[in-house]
Amino acid sequence: MSDNYMMEREEIHSKVMRAGRRTYFFDVRATKAGDYYLTITESKKFTNDDGSFHYKKHKIYLYKEDFSEFKNSLDEMISFIIDEKGEEVISERHQSDYKKESSEETDSENTDSTTSSFTDVDFEDI
């Protein structure tokens, strides 16, 4: 293996963040000159039709000269999203088992009115 490959593989400090099907890896690595840089890797698990799975990975290399501007831009974008949409994760509403606390009462009221229009059939009667 080349020295360049070995230098990239050397991890000085690492942190893993799991988030559902995604995992984020934050790795501090050393350049040939001995300076540090950050790699951020997103690894996402995909399941094949046969039940096997594979991962897709995306990597960002972030060097010290870009830290300040990157951090400012990231903070700005996060603040914008939270200011515009709040902190609730809207996609959770689309999960099959999602229930909002106040919607349970409304759901039971709606269930009563909609089920009353159906005839209760016992399968033994058929």
HELIX and SHEET records of a PDB file:
HELIX    1   1 ASP A    3  ARG A    9  1                                   7    
HELIX    2   2 LYS A   64  LYS A   85  1                                  22    
HELIX    3   3 ILE A   90  HIS A   94  5                                   5    
HELIX    4   4 SER A  103  THR A  115  1                                  13    
HELIX    5   5 PHE A  123  ASP A  125  5                                   3    
SHEET    1   A 4 GLU A  11  ALA A  19  0                                        
SHEET    2   A 4 ARG A  22  ALA A  30 -1                                        
SHEET    3   A 4 TYR A  36  THR A  47 -1                                        
SHEET    4   A 4 PHE A  53  TYR A  63 -1                                        
END                                                                             
